[in-house]
Amino acid sequence: MSLGMKTRLVTCSQGADTAAACREAADLLRQGQPVVFPTETVYGIGASAADREAVERLQMVKGRPAGKPFTVHIADPADAEAYVEMMPRVTRRFIQKAWPGPLTLILDVSPVFDPERWRARAGDMPPPIPELVFHDGTVGLRCPAHDVARQVLREAAVPVVASSANGAGRPPPFDAQYALRELDGRVPMVLDGGPTRYTSGSTIVRVKSPLPRSRRMNFTPSSSPSAGLTPLMLRVSPVIVTSRPDASTPATSHWTRMSLSDSYTFTGG
């Protein structure tokens, strides 16, 4: 499906060129247009969650059914405070140790959105349309570890929801050329930040008292699917430890470079 627009592929190399490309992408997001940008896991397509038509356009571009939630992408870990009123200690540990990084957190939120509280936390950023970001009393948050993504999100100055830059049911893109082939004519811009660092999506963890639960642990192609997925042990320091050295995930690689500290452990499945 083509929406009849011309899609520009813009290479983000260094310095002023990257800054200008990120500013242009941010402008498009504020104007209600979907934009494709790189993250460390997959290429994503984002839209302003302060604009209902923008999110509807994102759903149409993706071929995604209405009601299936998108994940909020934030530029800095501290931005999570605007979305979540009461943040448990375990959530703060995840954020402190794992963000920016390949981890999506599904967190409990207040049943009533408070615009005054949003303004106190987010300043001049327009508030999201609640039903576009909050679902069944939760919100999904992701702070990508990619300079281009974070610069776009920071300069956009609007709440942004995003998903992988592919049509529904299609494999996610790990380079800009694949994303362009998937969405050519449907988006105005694809930012090319080179191949993604990892080759699978972010790990999703549902944080709910008293223990967090893994929704999705992604394995790189070096894993052997036929051998089955090994249960993962995650310290809320946090560090994932697997019983097989080849069964790594983006979160595994990210967290194992960090120092360990004692906390409790859960088994993800």
Buried (B, 14 or more C-beta within 10 A) or exposed (E): EEBEEEBEBBEBEEEEEBEEBBBBBBBBBBEBBBBBBBBBBBBBBBBBBBBEEBBBBBBBBBEBEEEEBBBBBBBEBEBBBBBBBEBBEBBEBBBEBBBBBBBBBBBBBEEEBEEEBBBEBBEEBBBBBBEBBBBEEBBBBBBBBBBBBBBBBBBBBBBBBBBBBBBEEEEBBBBBBBBBEBBBEBBBBBBBBEBBBBBBBBBBBBBBEEEBBBBBBBBBEEBEEEEEBBEBBBBBBBBBEBEEEEBBBBBBBBBEEBEEEEBEBBEBE
